[in-house]
Amino acid sequence: MTMDIRLKERLVGAAVLVLAAVLFIPMVLDGPTSNRQVSQSVELPSMGDRKTVRIALDAENDTTTRDVQELSAAQRDE
């Protein structure tokens, strides 16, 4: 019976060593990671052709869906 316990302990130990090797050997072989920064320019669209809309969130300024639809239709006509 003690032979079975020793065998199980050795198998568990071997499994732990194999798992550690699988995790750490690739890290060692790859070497240190480079800290290179890639610079790439990006062109953003201009803000000139956009409209800014401010919406009041007060309870006194509560609008219905119909009012919002009318406002949006009026803005489209401009």
N, CA, C and O atoms as a CHARMM CRD file, in Angstrom:
* protein
*
  312
    1    1 MET  N      0.82100  -1.18900   0.00000 PROA 1      0.00000
    2    1 MET  CA     0.00000   0.00000   0.00000 PROA 1      0.00000
    3    1 MET  C      0.86900   1.25900   0.00000 PROA 1      0.00000
    4    1 MET  O      0.52000   2.24300  -0.65200 PROA 1      0.00000
    5    2 THR  N      1.97600   1.24500   0.70900 PROA 2      0.00000
    6    2 THR  CA     2.85800   2.40500   0.72100 PROA 2      0.00000
    7    2 THR  C      3.48600   2.61800  -0.64800 PROA 2      0.00000
    8    2 THR  O      3.85100   3.73900  -1.00300 PROA 2      0.00000
    9    3 MET  N      3.61000   1.54600  -1.41200 PROA 3      0.00000
   10    3 MET  CA     4.16900   1.66400  -2.75200 PROA 3      0.00000
   11    3 MET  C      3.22300   2.45400  -3.64700 PROA 3      0.00000
   12    3 MET  O      3.67400   3.24200  -4.47800 PROA 3      0.00000
   13    4 ASP  N      1.90800   2.25200  -3.48700 PROA 4      0.00000
   14    4 ASP  CA     0.92600   2.97900  -4.28100 PROA 4      0.00000
   15    4 ASP  C      0.95600   4.47300  -3.95600 PROA 4      0.00000
   16    4 ASP  O      0.85200   5.29700  -4.86500 PROA 4      0.00000
   17    5 ILE  N      1.09400   4.83300  -2.69800 PROA 5      0.00000
   18    5 ILE  CA     1.12900   6.24000  -2.29400 PROA 5      0.00000
   19    5 ILE  C      2.38700   6.90500  -2.85200 PROA 5      0.00000
   20    5 ILE  O      2.32600   8.02400  -3.36200 PROA 5      0.00000
   21    6 ARG  N      3.51600   6.22200  -2.75700 PROA 6      0.00000
   22    6 ARG  CA     4.76400   6.77500  -3.30000 PROA 6      0.00000
   23    6 ARG  C      4.66400   6.98300  -4.81400 PROA 6      0.00000
   24    6 ARG  O      5.11800   7.99500  -5.34700 PROA 6      0.00000
   25    7 LEU  N      4.06100   6.00800  -5.48900 PROA 7      0.00000
   26    7 LEU  CA     3.90600   6.10800  -6.94000 PROA 7      0.00000
   27    7 LEU  C      3.01600   7.29200  -7.30800 PROA 7      0.00000
   28    7 LEU  O      3.32200   8.03200  -8.24200 PROA 7      0.00000
   29    8 LYS  N      1.91600   7.47300  -6.57600 PROA 8      0.00000
   30    8 LYS  CA     1.01500   8.59900  -6.82800 PROA 8      0.00000
   31    8 LYS  C      1.73200   9.93000  -6.59500 PROA 8      0.00000
   32    8 LYS  O      1.58200  10.86400  -7.38200 PROA 8      0.00000
   33    9 GLU  N      2.50900  10.01400  -5.51700 PROA 9      0.00000
   34    9 GLU  CA     3.23600  11.25100  -5.22600 PROA 9      0.00000
   35    9 GLU  C      4.25500  11.55300  -6.32000 PROA 9      0.00000
   36    9 GLU  O      4.41600  12.70600  -6.72100 PROA 9      0.00000
   37   10 ARG  N      4.93100  10.53700  -6.79500 PROA 10     0.00000
   38   10 ARG  CA     5.91300  10.74100  -7.86500 PROA 10     0.00000
   39   10 ARG  C      5.23200  11.16400  -9.16700 PROA 10     0.00000
   40   10 ARG  O      5.74100  12.02600  -9.88400 PROA 10     0.00000
   41   11 LEU  N      4.08800  10.56100  -9.46900 PROA 11     0.00000
   42   11 LEU  CA     3.35600  10.93300 -10.68000 PROA 11     0.00000
   43   11 LEU  C      2.85400  12.37800 -10.60700 PROA 11     0.00000
   44   11 LEU  O      2.92100  13.11500 -11.59100 PROA 11     0.00000
   45   12 VAL  N      2.35500  12.77100  -9.44000 PROA 12     0.00000
   46   12 VAL  CA     1.89200  14.15400  -9.26500 PROA 12     0.00000
   47   12 VAL  C      3.07500  15.10800  -9.38700 PROA 12     0.00000
   48   12 VAL  O      2.96900  16.14700 -10.03900 PROA 12     0.00000
   49   13 GLY  N      4.18700  14.76700  -8.77200 PROA 13     0.00000
   50   13 GLY  CA     5.38100  15.60200  -8.87200 PROA 13     0.00000
   51   13 GLY  C      5.87300  15.72800 -10.30300 PROA 13     0.00000
   52   13 GLY  O      6.25600  16.81300 -10.74100 PROA 13     0.00000
   53   14 ALA  N      5.86100  14.61400 -11.03200 PROA 14     0.00000
   54   14 ALA  CA     6.29000  14.64100 -12.43000 PROA 14     0.00000
   55   14 ALA  C      5.34300  15.49900 -13.26500 PROA 14     0.00000
   56   14 ALA  O      5.78600  16.23900 -14.14400 PROA 14     0.00000
   57   15 ALA  N      4.04900  15.40500 -12.99600 PROA 15     0.00000
   58   15 ALA  CA     3.07300  16.21100 -13.73400 PROA 15     0.00000
   59   15 ALA  C      3.28100  17.70100 -13.46700 PROA 15     0.00000
   60   15 ALA  O      3.17200  18.51800 -14.38000 PROA 15     0.00000
   61   16 VAL  N      3.58100  18.05200 -12.21700 PROA 16     0.00000
   62   16 VAL  CA     3.83400  19.46000 -11.87100 PROA 16     0.00000
   63   16 VAL  C      5.08800  19.96000 -12.57800 PROA 16     0.00000
   64   16 VAL  O      5.10600  21.08000 -13.09000 PROA 16     0.00000
   65   17 LEU  N      6.14100  19.13500 -12.61000 PROA 17     0.00000
   66   17 LEU  CA     7.37100  19.53700 -13.29500 PROA 17     0.00000
   67   17 LEU  C      7.15500  19.71300 -14.79700 PROA 17     0.00000
   68   17 LEU  O      7.68100  20.65200 -15.39400 PROA 17     0.00000
   69   18 VAL  N      6.39400  18.82400 -15.40100 PROA 18     0.00000
   70   18 VAL  CA     6.10800  18.93400 -16.83500 PROA 18     0.00000
   71   18 VAL  C      5.29500  20.19600 -17.11500 PROA 18     0.00000
   72   18 VAL  O      5.56500  20.90400 -18.08500 PROA 18     0.00000
   73   19 LEU  N      4.31400  20.47700 -16.28200 PROA 19     0.00000
   74   19 LEU  CA     3.49800  21.68100 -16.45100 PROA 19     0.00000
   75   19 LEU  C      4.34700  22.94000 -16.31400 PROA 19     0.00000
   76   19 LEU  O      4.20700  23.87900 -17.09800 PROA 19     0.00000
   77   20 ALA  N      5.22200  22.95600 -15.32000 PROA 20     0.00000
   78   20 ALA  CA     6.10800  24.11300 -15.13700 PROA 20     0.00000
   79   20 ALA  C      7.02700  24.27600 -16.34100 PROA 20     0.00000
   80   20 ALA  O      7.27100  25.39800 -16.78700 PROA 20     0.00000
   81   21 ALA  N      7.53600  23.17300 -16.86900 PROA 21     0.00000
   82   21 ALA  CA     8.41400  23.24300 -18.03800 PROA 21     0.00000
   83   21 ALA  C      7.65900  23.76500 -19.25600 PROA 21     0.00000
   84   21 ALA  O      8.18500  24.57700 -20.01700 PROA 21     0.00000
   85   22 VAL  N      6.43900  23.30400 -19.43600 PROA 22     0.00000
   86   22 VAL  CA     5.62800  23.75300 -20.57600 PROA 22     0.00000
   87   22 VAL  C      5.36200  25.25200 -20.48700 PROA 22     0.00000
   88   22 VAL  O      5.31600  25.93100 -21.51200 PROA 22     0.00000
   89   23 LEU  N      5.18800  25.76800 -19.29200 PROA 23     0.00000
   90   23 LEU  CA     4.90400  27.19500 -19.12900 PROA 23     0.00000
   91   23 LEU  C      6.14900  28.06900 -19.21000 PROA 23     0.00000
   92   23 LEU  O      6.10800  29.13500 -19.82500 PROA 23     0.00000
   93   24 PHE  N      7.25000  27.64500 -18.60700 PROA 24     0.00000
   94   24 PHE  CA     8.40300  28.52700 -18.46400 PROA 24     0.00000
   95   24 PHE  C      9.45900  28.39500 -19.55800 PROA 24     0.00000
   96   24 PHE  O     10.14600  29.37400 -19.84900 PROA 24     0.00000
   97   25 ILE  N      9.61400  27.23800 -20.16800 PROA 25     0.00000
   98   25 ILE  CA    10.64000  27.07900 -21.20300 PROA 25     0.00000
   99   25 ILE  C     10.38200  27.99700 -22.40300 PROA 25     0.00000
  100   25 ILE  O     11.33300  28.60400 -22.89500 PROA 25     0.00000
  101   26 PRO  N      9.14900  28.12900 -22.89700 PROA 26     0.00000
  102   26 PRO  CA     8.93400  29.08200 -24.00300 PROA 26     0.00000
  103   26 PRO  C      9.28800  30.52300 -23.62800 PROA 26     0.00000
  104   26 PRO  O      9.76700  31.27800 -24.47500 PROA 26     0.00000
  105   27 MET  N      9.06100  30.91000 -22.38600 PROA 27     0.00000
  106   27 MET  CA     9.42100  32.26300 -21.95200 PROA 27     0.00000
  107   27 MET  C     10.93100  32.46200 -22.00000 PROA 27     0.00000
  108   27 MET  O     11.41100  33.51800 -22.41200 PROA 27     0.00000
  109   28 VAL  N     11.66900  31.45500 -21.58300 PROA 28     0.00000
  110   28 VAL  CA    13.13000  31.55700 -21.56600 PROA 28     0.00000
  111   28 VAL  C     13.67300  31.56600 -22.98800 PROA 28     0.00000
  112   28 VAL  O     14.59300  32.32600 -23.28800 PROA 28     0.00000
  113   29 LEU  N     13.12300  30.73900 -23.86500 PROA 29     0.00000
  114   29 LEU  CA    13.62400  30.65500 -25.23100 PROA 29     0.00000
  115   29 LEU  C     13.27600  31.88600 -26.05800 PROA 29     0.00000
  116   29 LEU  O     14.04500  32.26200 -26.94200 PROA 29     0.00000
  117   30 ASP  N     12.13700  32.52100 -25.79400 PROA 30     0.00000
  118   30 ASP  CA    11.74300  33.71800 -26.54100 PROA 30     0.00000
  119   30 ASP  C     12.59600  34.92100 -26.18200 PROA 30     0.00000
  120   30 ASP  O     12.75800  35.82500 -27.00100 PROA 30     0.00000
  121   31 GLY  N     13.13100  34.95000 -25.00700 PROA 31     0.00000
  122   31 GLY  CA    13.94800  36.08200 -24.58600 PROA 31     0.00000
  123   31 GLY  C     13.07000  37.24200 -24.13200 PROA 31     0.00000
  124   31 GLY  O     11.84700  37.12900 -24.06500 PROA 31     0.00000
  125   32 PRO  N     13.72400  38.36000 -23.82300 PROA 32     0.00000
  126   32 PRO  CA    12.95100  39.50600 -23.34100 PROA 32     0.00000
  127   32 PRO  C     12.11700  40.11500 -24.46500 PROA 32     0.00000
  128   32 PRO  O     12.51100  40.11000 -25.63100 PROA 32     0.00000
  129   33 THR  N     10.97400  40.62800 -24.08900 PROA 33     0.00000
  130   33 THR  CA    10.11900  41.27700 -25.07600 PROA 33     0.00000
  131   33 THR  C     10.66400  42.66100 -25.36800 PROA 33     0.00000
  132   33 THR  O     11.18600  43.33300 -24.47800 PROA 33     0.00000
  133   34 SER  N     10.54400  43.07300 -26.58300 PROA 34     0.00000
  134   34 SER  CA    11.04100  44.40100 -26.94700 PROA 34     0.00000
  135   34 SER  C      9.98800  45.44300 -26.59000 PROA 34     0.00000
  136   34 SER  O      8.78600  45.18900 -26.66700 PROA 34     0.00000
  137   35 ASN  N     10.45100  46.58500 -26.20900 PROA 35     0.00000
  138   35 ASN  CA     9.55500  47.67800 -25.84400 PROA 35     0.00000
  139   35 ASN  C      9.46500  48.68900 -26.97900 PROA 35     0.00000
  140   35 ASN  O      9.43100  49.89800 -26.74700 PROA 35     0.00000
  141   36 ARG  N      9.42800  48.18900 -28.19500 PROA 36     0.00000
  142   36 ARG  CA     9.32300  49.07300 -29.35200 PROA 36     0.00000
  143   36 ARG  C      7.95000  49.72000 -29.38100 PROA 36     0.00000
  144   36 ARG  O      6.94000  49.10100 -29.04400 PROA 36     0.00000
  145   37 GLN  N      7.94000  50.96000 -29.78600 PROA 37     0.00000
  146   37 GLN  CA     6.67900  51.65400 -29.96500 PROA 37     0.00000
  147   37 GLN  C      6.47500  51.87400 -31.45600 PROA 37     0.00000
  148   37 GLN  O      7.36600  52.35400 -32.15700 PROA 37     0.00000
  149   38 VAL  N      5.31500  51.52200 -31.91500 PROA 38     0.00000
  150   38 VAL  CA     4.99200  51.69300 -33.32200 PROA 38     0.00000
  151   38 VAL  C      4.31000  53.04000 -33.47700 PROA 38     0.00000
  152   38 VAL  O      3.30800  53.31800 -32.81800 PROA 38     0.00000
  153   39 SER  N      4.85300  53.86700 -34.34200 PROA 39     0.00000
  154   39 SER  CA     4.22400  55.16600 -34.57100 PROA 39     0.00000
  155   39 SER  C      3.52700  55.14100 -35.92000 PROA 39     0.00000
  156   39 SER  O      4.11500  54.78800 -36.94200 PROA 39     0.00000
  157   40 GLN  N      2.27900  55.51900 -35.89500 PROA 40     0.00000
  158   40 GLN  CA     1.48700  55.53500 -37.10800 PROA 40     0.00000
  159   40 GLN  C      0.60000  56.76600 -37.04200 PROA 40     0.00000
  160   40 GLN  O     -0.08600  56.98800 -36.04400 PROA 40     0.00000
  161   41 SER  N      0.60800  57.56000 -38.08800 PROA 41     0.00000
  162   41 SER  CA    -0.21900  58.76300 -38.07700 PROA 41     0.00000
  163   41 SER  C     -1.62700  58.41800 -38.54800 PROA 41     0.00000
  164   41 SER  O     -1.82400  57.60500 -39.45100 PROA 41     0.00000
  165   42 VAL  N     -2.58400  59.05300 -37.91400 PROA 42     0.00000
  166   42 VAL  CA    -3.98600  58.82600 -38.22600 PROA 42     0.00000
  167   42 VAL  C     -4.62100  60.17700 -38.52000 PROA 42     0.00000
  168   42 VAL  O     -4.46800  61.11800 -37.74100 PROA 42     0.00000
  169   43 GLU  N     -5.32300  60.27700 -39.62600 PROA 43     0.00000
  170   43 GLU  CA    -6.00500  61.51900 -39.96100 PROA 43     0.00000
  171   43 GLU  C     -7.43900  61.45200 -39.45400 PROA 43     0.00000
  172   43 GLU  O     -8.18900  60.53600 -39.79000 PROA 43     0.00000
  173   44 LEU  N     -7.80500  62.43000 -38.64600 PROA 44     0.00000
  174   44 LEU  CA    -9.15100  62.50300 -38.10200 PROA 44     0.00000
  175   44 LEU  C     -9.97300  63.48600 -38.91400 PROA 44     0.00000
  176   44 LEU  O     -9.43000  64.46700 -39.42300 PROA 44     0.00000
  177   45 PRO  N    -11.27300  63.24600 -39.04700 PROA 45     0.00000
  178   45 PRO  CA   -12.10700  64.18600 -39.80000 PROA 45     0.00000
  179   45 PRO  C    -12.21500  65.51300 -39.05700 PROA 45     0.00000
  180   45 PRO  O    -12.13000  65.56400 -37.83000 PROA 45     0.00000
  181   46 SER  N    -12.40400  66.57800 -39.81900 PROA 46     0.00000
  182   46 SER  CA   -12.51600  67.89600 -39.19300 PROA 46     0.00000
  183   46 SER  C    -13.84000  68.00900 -38.44700 PROA 46     0.00000
  184   46 SER  O    -14.81200  67.32900 -38.77600 PROA 46     0.00000
  185   47 MET  N    -13.86400  68.86300 -37.45400 PROA 47     0.00000
  186   47 MET  CA   -15.07100  69.05500 -36.64700 PROA 47     0.00000
  187   47 MET  C    -15.96100  70.15800 -37.22700 PROA 47     0.00000
  188   47 MET  O    -17.01500  70.44400 -36.65900 PROA 47     0.00000
  189   48 GLY  N    -15.57300  70.77600 -38.32500 PROA 48     0.00000
  190   48 GLY  CA   -16.31500  71.89400 -38.88200 PROA 48     0.00000
  191   48 GLY  C    -17.70200  71.53100 -39.37400 PROA 48     0.00000
  192   48 GLY  O    -18.61100  72.35600 -39.28200 PROA 48     0.00000
  193   49 ASP  N    -17.89800  70.34600 -39.88400 PROA 49     0.00000
  194   49 ASP  CA   -19.18400  69.98200 -40.46800 PROA 49     0.00000
  195   49 ASP  C    -20.08000  69.20500 -39.50500 PROA 49     0.00000
  196   49 ASP  O    -20.96600  68.46900 -39.94200 PROA 49     0.00000
  197   50 ARG  N    -19.86100  69.36000 -38.22400 PROA 50     0.00000
  198   50 ARG  CA   -20.69100  68.68000 -37.22500 PROA 50     0.00000
  199   50 ARG  C    -21.44400  69.70200 -36.39700 PROA 50     0.00000
  200   50 ARG  O    -20.96800  70.81700 -36.18100 PROA 50     0.00000
  201   51 LYS  N    -22.61900  69.31500 -35.93800 PROA 51     0.00000
  202   51 LYS  CA   -23.42000  70.18700 -35.08600 PROA 51     0.00000
  203   51 LYS  C    -23.37200  69.66500 -33.66000 PROA 51     0.00000
  204   51 LYS  O    -23.32000  68.45800 -33.42400 PROA 51     0.00000
  205   52 THR  N    -23.39000  70.59100 -32.72000 PROA 52     0.00000
  206   52 THR  CA   -23.43900  70.23100 -31.31500 PROA 52     0.00000
  207   52 THR  C    -24.84100  70.50300 -30.80100 PROA 52     0.00000
  208   52 THR  O    -25.36600  71.60400 -30.96800 PROA 52     0.00000
  209   53 VAL  N    -25.44700  69.50700 -30.17700 PROA 53     0.00000
  210   53 VAL  CA   -26.78900  69.65100 -29.63000 PROA 53     0.00000
  211   53 VAL  C    -26.70100  69.44200 -28.13300 PROA 53     0.00000
  212   53 VAL  O    -26.17200  68.42900 -27.67600 PROA 53     0.00000
  213   54 ARG  N    -27.21500  70.39100 -27.36400 PROA 54     0.00000
  214   54 ARG  CA   -27.24500  70.26700 -25.91000 PROA 54     0.00000
  215   54 ARG  C    -28.65800  69.90400 -25.48400 PROA 54     0.00000
  216   54 ARG  O    -29.63300  70.51100 -25.92800 PROA 54     0.00000
  217   55 ILE  N    -28.75000  68.91600 -24.62600 PROA 55     0.00000
  218   55 ILE  CA   -30.04600  68.45400 -24.14700 PROA 55     0.00000
  219   55 ILE  C    -30.10700  68.69700 -22.65400 PROA 55     0.00000
  220   55 ILE  O    -29.25300  68.22200 -21.90600 PROA 55     0.00000
  221   56 ALA  N    -31.12600  69.44300 -22.21300 PROA 56     0.00000
  222   56 ALA  CA   -31.31000  69.70100 -20.78900 PROA 56     0.00000
  223   56 ALA  C    -31.97700  68.48600 -20.15800 PROA 56     0.00000
  224   56 ALA  O    -32.94000  67.94500 -20.70100 PROA 56     0.00000
  225   57 LEU  N    -31.46600  68.06800 -19.02400 PROA 57     0.00000
  226   57 LEU  CA   -31.99900  66.88000 -18.36200 PROA 57     0.00000
  227   57 LEU  C    -32.85800  67.22900 -17.15900 PROA 57     0.00000
  228   57 LEU  O    -33.08100  66.38200 -16.29400 PROA 57     0.00000
  229   58 ASP  N    -33.34200  68.45900 -17.09000 PROA 58     0.00000
  230   58 ASP  CA   -34.20000  68.87600 -15.98400 PROA 58     0.00000
  231   58 ASP  C    -35.59600  68.31700 -16.17600 PROA 58     0.00000
  232   58 ASP  O    -36.03500  68.10700 -17.30700 PROA 58     0.00000
  233   59 ALA  N    -36.29600  68.07600 -15.07800 PROA 59     0.00000
  234   59 ALA  CA   -37.66400  67.57500 -15.14200 PROA 59     0.00000
  235   59 ALA  C    -38.59700  68.63200 -15.71400 PROA 59     0.00000
  236   59 ALA  O    -39.61300  68.29400 -16.32300 PROA 59     0.00000
  237   60 GLU  N    -38.26700  69.91300 -15.52800 PROA 60     0.00000
  238   60 GLU  CA   -39.10700  70.99300 -16.03900 PROA 60     0.00000
  239   60 GLU  C    -39.08200  71.03900 -17.56200 PROA 60     0.00000
  240   60 GLU  O    -40.05900  71.46300 -18.18000 PROA 60     0.00000
  241   61 ASN  N    -38.00900  70.62200 -18.16300 PROA 61     0.00000
  242   61 ASN  CA   -37.86200  70.67700 -19.61700 PROA 61     0.00000
  243   61 ASN  C    -38.25100  69.36400 -20.28100 PROA 61     0.00000
  244   61 ASN  O    -37.73600  69.03500 -21.35000 PROA 61     0.00000
  245   62 ASP  N    -39.14100  68.62200 -19.67100 PROA 62     0.00000
  246   62 ASP  CA   -39.55300  67.32500 -20.19300 PROA 62     0.00000
  247   62 ASP  C    -40.27400  67.51500 -21.52900 PROA 62     0.00000
  248   62 ASP  O    -41.19500  68.32600 -21.62500 PROA 62     0.00000
  249   63 THR  N    -39.86500  66.78200 -22.54700 PROA 63     0.00000
  250   63 THR  CA   -40.50500  66.86600 -23.86300 PROA 63     0.00000
  251   63 THR  C    -41.08100  65.51300 -24.22000 PROA 63     0.00000
  252   63 THR  O    -40.62900  64.47600 -23.73400 PROA 63     0.00000
  253   64 THR  N    -42.07100  65.54100 -25.06800 PROA 64     0.00000
  254   64 THR  CA   -42.67000  64.28600 -25.51800 PROA 64     0.00000
  255   64 THR  C    -41.95200  63.81300 -26.76800 PROA 64     0.00000
  256   64 THR  O    -41.14200  64.54000 -27.34300 PROA 64     0.00000
  257   65 THR  N    -42.24400  62.62700 -27.17300 PROA 65     0.00000
  258   65 THR  CA   -41.62400  62.06800 -28.36800 PROA 65     0.00000
  259   65 THR  C    -41.97800  62.89800 -29.59400 PROA 65     0.00000
  260   65 THR  O    -41.14500  63.08800 -30.48000 PROA 65     0.00000
  261   66 ARG  N    -43.20400  63.39000 -29.64800 PROA 66     0.00000
  262   66 ARG  CA   -43.64200  64.19300 -30.78800 PROA 66     0.00000
  263   66 ARG  C    -42.82300  65.47200 -30.89800 PROA 66     0.00000
  264   66 ARG  O    -42.43600  65.87400 -31.99500 PROA 66     0.00000
  265   67 ASP  N    -42.55400  66.11900 -29.74500 PROA 67     0.00000
  266   67 ASP  CA   -41.75100  67.34500 -29.75500 PROA 67     0.00000
  267   67 ASP  C    -40.34100  67.06500 -30.25900 PROA 67     0.00000
  268   67 ASP  O    -39.78200  67.85800 -31.01700 PROA 67     0.00000
  269   68 VAL  N    -39.77300  65.95800 -29.84700 PROA 68     0.00000
  270   68 VAL  CA   -38.42200  65.59900 -30.28100 PROA 68     0.00000
  271   68 VAL  C    -38.41000  65.32400 -31.77400 PROA 68     0.00000
  272   68 VAL  O    -37.47600  65.72000 -32.47100 PROA 68     0.00000
  273   69 GLN  N    -39.44500  64.64400 -32.27600 PROA 69     0.00000
  274   69 GLN  CA   -39.51300  64.35900 -33.70600 PROA 69     0.00000
  275   69 GLN  C    -39.65400  65.64400 -34.51600 PROA 69     0.00000
  276   69 GLN  O    -39.04100  65.78300 -35.57400 PROA 69     0.00000
  277   70 GLU  N    -40.45800  66.58000 -34.02300 PROA 70     0.00000
  278   70 GLU  CA   -40.61700  67.86000 -34.71600 PROA 70     0.00000
  279   70 GLU  C    -39.29900  68.62900 -34.72500 PROA 70     0.00000
  280   70 GLU  O    -38.93200  69.22300 -35.73800 PROA 70     0.00000
  281   71 LEU  N    -38.58900  68.61800 -33.60100 PROA 71     0.00000
  282   71 LEU  CA   -37.31300  69.31600 -33.50900 PROA 71     0.00000
  283   71 LEU  C    -36.29800  68.70700 -34.46600 PROA 71     0.00000
  284   71 LEU  O    -35.55600  69.42700 -35.13400 PROA 71     0.00000
  285   72 SER  N    -36.26700  67.38500 -34.53100 PROA 72     0.00000
  286   72 SER  CA   -35.30600  66.73200 -35.41100 PROA 72     0.00000
  287   72 SER  C    -35.66000  66.98900 -36.87200 PROA 72     0.00000
  288   72 SER  O    -34.75900  67.13700 -37.69700 PROA 72     0.00000
  289   73 ALA  N    -36.94600  67.04600 -37.21500 PROA 73     0.00000
  290   73 ALA  CA   -37.35100  67.35500 -38.58700 PROA 73     0.00000
  291   73 ALA  C    -36.98200  68.78900 -38.93500 PROA 73     0.00000
  292   73 ALA  O    -36.56400  69.06300 -40.05900 PROA 73     0.00000
  293   74 ALA  N    -37.13100  69.70800 -37.98300 PROA 74     0.00000
  294   74 ALA  CA   -36.78300  71.10900 -38.22300 PROA 74     0.00000
  295   74 ALA  C    -35.27800  71.25700 -38.42100 PROA 74     0.00000
  296   74 ALA  O    -34.84200  72.06500 -39.24200 PROA 74     0.00000
  297   75 GLN  N    -34.49300  70.50400 -37.69300 PROA 75     0.00000
  298   75 GLN  CA   -33.03800  70.58700 -37.83100 PROA 75     0.00000
  299   75 GLN  C    -32.58900  70.02200 -39.17200 PROA 75     0.00000
  300   75 GLN  O    -31.61800  70.50400 -39.75600 PROA 75     0.00000
  301   76 ARG  N    -33.28800  69.00300 -39.66400 PROA 76     0.00000
  302   76 ARG  CA   -32.93500  68.42900 -40.95600 PROA 76     0.00000
  303   76 ARG  C    -33.21200  69.41300 -42.09000 PROA 76     0.00000
  304   76 ARG  O    -32.50600  69.42800 -43.09800 PROA 76     0.00000
  305   77 ASP  N    -34.25700  70.23900 -41.91300 PROA 77     0.00000
  306   77 ASP  CA   -34.62800  71.20200 -42.95000 PROA 77     0.00000
  307   77 ASP  C    -33.64400  72.36000 -43.04600 PROA 77     0.00000
  308   77 ASP  O    -33.58900  73.03300 -44.07500 PROA 77     0.00000
  309   78 GLU  N    -32.86500  72.60600 -41.98900 PROA 78     0.00000
  310   78 GLU  CA   -31.93600  73.74400 -41.98800 PROA 78     0.00000
  311   78 GLU  C    -30.83800  73.59700 -42.97800 PROA 78     0.00000
  312   78 GLU  O    -29.98400  74.47600 -43.08900 PROA 78     0.00000
